[in-house]
Structures are given as C-alpha cells and as structure tokens.
Amino acid sequence: MSPNEISLARYRRRAAGYDASAEFTMPLRLRTIALLALAPGDVVIDVGAGTGLSFAPLLAAVGERGRVLAFEHSPEMFEQATERIARAGWGERVHLQRARAEEVVLPQPADAVLFNYVHDISRIPAAVDNVMRQVKPGGRVAMAGMKFFPWWTGPLNLLAWAKNRPYNALAADLWRPWDHVQPWCEGFERRSTQFGMGYIAHGRRRR
Ligand SMILES: C[S@@+](CC[C@H](N)C(=O)[O-])C[C@H]1O[C@@H](n2cnc3c(N)ncnc32)[C@H](O)[C@@H]1O
C-alpha cells in the first residue's frame, strides 16, 4: 500500500474518536497558530485540516474579512470538518476541499500556512512543494508535530514511533520532520516540545 492508502485506512478507523484524542494538544495548536501572527483580512491555509479543530482559532485571528483555505484527503475526516463548518455557520469564510496535498489547487494565494501534525504530508516533497507554491512570497509558515528524541536516548524512540504509528504511514521517519519545509523558508526557527518528542517551528516563505 502507498503512504496515502495507509493514511486513508488509519483515519477511516480513527476519525470518530479523533477530536477526543486531540483535545490535549489544544494548547500546542494555539501556540503554533500564534506563530503565524495572523492579522484581520489574512488568508491562511490549513494543511490536512482533519476534522477542522483549527478552524475556530484561525477564523478568530483573520476576522470577518479573512479566510481559511483548508483541504483534507480522508473522506471520514472531511465529513466531520464539513459538519463543523455547517454547525458553526461559517459559510464561505472556510473554503474546504477534499483533496490530496500533492494535487490540491486552492482558490487564491495565501498570506500564511499551518502544518499542524501533518507528518504524512510534510514528509512528501511533492506535497510540500505544491502547498508552498500557493503561499505568497514572504508569507508566514508555522508547523508542529512529533519527532524522535536525540539518538543517544536509544530505546526511548520506540515510544515516539509507537505514539506516531496509529496516525501516520511514515511513522519511522521522525529524525528531521521539518526538513522539506525548511528550505522553502527564511528565518526558520525551531524548538523542541513535549520533553523532546515534539517540535514547533516557524519562518517566512522565501521571496
Ligand atoms: C494527525 S491529523 C491532523 C489533522 C489537523 N491538521 C489537526 O491539527 O487536527 C493528519 C491529517 O492529515 C491528513 N492527510 C494525510 N496525508 C494527506 C495527504 N497526502 N493529503 C491530504 N491530507 C492528508 C489525514 O487524513 C489527517 O486528517
């Protein structure tokens, strides 16, 4: 099976319980979104938006004139995101597409882009390239996700792998999960989170 097929199968099983399992990541999600320094009127891409847990904080930051451009490949996650938009009455303020990161074509260039826990996307160069081409030069980039502990911690990385595996097809590729996004950026800064098992990073798309 390809990484995409594995990912689709994983989220077919996980979609129903996803929001409950992601509850504890909300503070980190808000921290990552804050790094985008969004302003009223901005257009922001939510990469692999899942069930749409980032929509409310992104919309709060971009205001009534701003817009969230979101895409997601799993039908089950997409359906939940669609329901979230309808329940909240966000209408056109959130543009949601069911599409793969490798092929998605968004309706307008963006001022900022969020990669929140989308390891299977950020590890595919063609997917990263396609998304980053749709961000304006100078646009803000923020990402967060899991990574391995330093190599000398040895077996501890079994824990990182085991925690990542239920969600990601490319779960063993956790040494430098940001390194396809970083070359697109200037001023890229990164720090560890979760005692070394996570990272948060930000920069600006190169001009
Ligand atoms: C861990 S979830 C994160 C969802 C959301 N970003 C969040 O912060 O809650 C990863 C999401 O990426 C989606 N995904 C994985 N590979 C993808 C691809 N190639 N194109 C689009 N979506 C993808 C999965 O279906 C899943 O919904």
The ligand as an ORCA input file, in Angstrom:
! r2SCAN-3c Opt
* xyz 0 1
  C      -2.873     13.997     12.706
  S      -4.107     14.549     11.567
  C      -4.022     16.290     11.839
  C      -5.271     16.997     11.413
  C      -5.267     18.506     11.670
  N      -4.180     19.161     10.983
  C      -5.202     18.806     13.144
  O      -4.332     19.589     13.534
  O      -6.044     18.307     13.898
  C      -3.341     14.346      9.962
  C      -4.319     14.612      8.823
  O      -3.616     14.685      7.585
  C      -4.427     14.047      6.597
  N      -3.564     13.646      5.475
  C      -2.554     12.741      5.492
  N      -1.961     12.669      4.279
  C      -2.620     13.564      3.471
  C      -2.449     13.973      2.117
  N      -1.499     13.444      1.336
  N      -3.267     14.940      1.629
  C      -4.238     15.493      2.409
  N      -4.458     15.133      3.703
  C      -3.644     14.182      4.241
  C      -5.034     12.866      7.343
  O      -6.156     12.325      6.682
  C      -5.360     13.505      8.691
  O      -6.645     14.055      8.708
*
